[in-house]
């Protein structure tokens, strides 16, 4: 019975479905501007320099975040060791 009900729902949905055709035409840009490909060695060199510049920018920003965090973590660890040492020495006296 449930199978018959689901089959009826499928038939009803199929009768309500409309299909369309989509046409697409791709044309090459002949102006020489934009897009991937072409450009020669000069464009490849420019891309490589731009990529290196982006990598250096990222590295500087990452160090700008990680260096202070590492410094705070190091100071917290050093302070924790000193505090434990003092507590241990106080317990022995």
ABEGO torsion letter per residue (X at the ends): XAAAAAAAAAAAAAAABBBBBBBBBBBBBAAGBEEBEEGEAAAAAAAAAAAAAAAAAAAAAAAAAAAAAAAAAAAAAAAAAAAAAAAAAAAAX
